[in-house]
Amino acid sequence: HHINAYEKEDTNEIICDICAYDPKYFDLNKLTREDVFTEKLLSSKTIRSIAKRIRIPLSINLLDNKSKKVFCPIHDINSDIVFELPVINYAKNNGLPYKFIYGVNNIYKTPFSVVKINADTGECLEIEFKEEGKNFLPTEPVYIAKSPDSIEEDDGVLLVLVLSDKNDFLSVINAKDMKEISRAQVPDDVK
């Protein structure tokens, strides 16, 4: 999944951030529908996605580059955090420089969690969903700014639907510190 991309004028390049799987392990032909419903893939490198940054140069001196190949450096934003279904503060930062990415770790390790990564430093905050005797699966977060005039990029909340084998719920998470503010339970009789 694509996270964000923007032009960095001082270095004359495009910065493109993505969630990526290691091609040595990820092969769609080896995944089966049955695998999804078992723990066979849990903690497997097959489904370990991480946030990566690709730097694409906008100018190339072809006289110095006789092979006419362009090198686009790729580095891990944080190789320790499994990360998928990314979202940013799109209203403020889509196509522009930004700092914070939110996403989920909902297929690699339990307890599943919602994650905030600083795209510049790799620093991470995480909120895990766990409770004795229950299984939780957080879905893709939705970022909502506190107000249209918010100055800080992370001045808002994340709305995350959390599926459970008991009662599903909507979790409202403070985007700054990744602490749950509120929870709206889905009643038992709703199917």
N, C-alpha and C positions, 0 to 999 in steps of 0.2 A: 504494500500500500504506500502511496505517495503521502508525504507529510507536508512539505512546503518547498518552494524554490524562490530564489530572489537573486538579483544581480548585485554583486559586490564591486562597486566602482573603484575603490582604492586598490584592489588587486586585479581588476579587470577579468572577473570570472563570474560564473553562475554557481551558486551554492544550491544543491539539490539534496534534500533529506528524504530518506525512504525507510520502510521496514523491509528487511531482506533476510532470506534464508540462505544457508550455506549450500551451494550447488553440489558439494561432495556428498551431502546426505539427503537433500530434498529431491524427491522424484515422484511426481504425481502418479506415475504408472505403478508404483509400489504401494500406494495407499488404497485401502479398500473401505467400503461403507462400514463393514464390520469393525474396522480399526477405530472408528469414531466412537463406538459404543463400548469400547473396552479400555483398559489402562495400558494397552500395548504401546501406545505412542507417548504416554506420559513420561516426561523426563528424557525423551528421545531427541537426538540432534536433528532428526527428520523435521520436527515441527518447532525448532528453536529459532524464532525470528528476533532480530535485534535492529535497533535504529542505527543507520549508517549515513554518513555525509559524503557526497560526491562533489568534487571541485572540477568544474568544466571551464577551461581557459577560453577567453573570447578572442585572443589574438595569438597568432602563431607565426613565428619567423620561419618560413619554409626553406630559406637559404641555410639555416642552421639545422633544419630537420629534414635531411635527405630522404628518410623513410616515409615522409608525409603521414606519419602516425601521430596521433594526439594522445598524450598521457593524461588521464583524469584520475587523480589520487582519490582513493576511497578509504575512509577510516571509520571505525566504530565510534559512535557517540558514547555508548556505555555498553561494553561487551558482557557485563555481568547481569544485565536486566533483560529478561525476555519481554518483548514489546510488540504489540499488534493493535490494530484498529485505532490508528492515531487521530488526534484532533488538536487543533490549536485555536487561539482566539482569532478566528477567521475575519471577523468584522474589522479588527485592528491590524492584523499582520499577514493576511493572505497575499502572497507575492512580494512581501517586504521582509526586511530583517526582523527576527524574532528570537525569543529565548526559550519559551516553555512549550513542551509537547506533553500531551496527556494520552494515555492508552491503557490497554489491559494486558495482563498475563492471565489468560483464561483457558489455555490448553496445555501449558508446559509443566507447571508444578502446582501442587496444592499447598496451602490454601490459595485460591485464585485471588487476584488483586487488581486494583486500579493504580496506575503509576504516573508520576510527574517527573519528567527529565528536563534538566537545563541543557539545551542543545549546545551551548558554548563550553560548558565545563564537564558535562556528563553527570553532575550531581543528581541524586534521585530521592524522591519521597514516595512512599507507597502506603496504601491502605489495604489491608487484607480483610477478606470476608470469611469469618470462621465462627462456628458455634458448635458446641458438642452435640453430636447426633444429627446435624444438618449438613447438607451439601449446597453450596452457593456457586453461581456462575454469573459474574458481572458481564454486562454487554457493553457495547461501544459507548463511551462517554459523550455527552453533549455539553459544550461550554456555553454558559450564559453570563455575559458581563453584568456587573452590578448596575451600571448605567452606561448609556451611550457615550458619556463624557469621562468615563474612567480613564485615569492617566496610566496606571500600572497595568501591564499586560495580563497579570494573573488576578486582577481584582474582580472576582466573580465566583460562580459555583459550577460544579459539574453535576449533571443529572445522569444517573446511571440506573438502568433497570437491572435488578439482580434477580435471576431466576433461582428458585429453590425447590427442593423436593417437598417442602412443607408449604410455605406461603411466599409468593413472589413479592418484591417490594421495590419502590423507587427510592434510591439513596441520593440525598442532596449532600454534596461534599464541598467544603471550602477549598477553592482552587489554590489558595496561597499555602496552607499548611497540610492539606490533604486529610483533614479530620471531618468525620461525618457530622453534619449539622442537624439533619432531620431524616426521618424515614417514613414513607407512606406505604403501609401494608395493603396488599390486595386481600379483600375479605375471603374467607374459606369458601363461601358459596359461589364465588366468581370462577368460572371455568374458562 
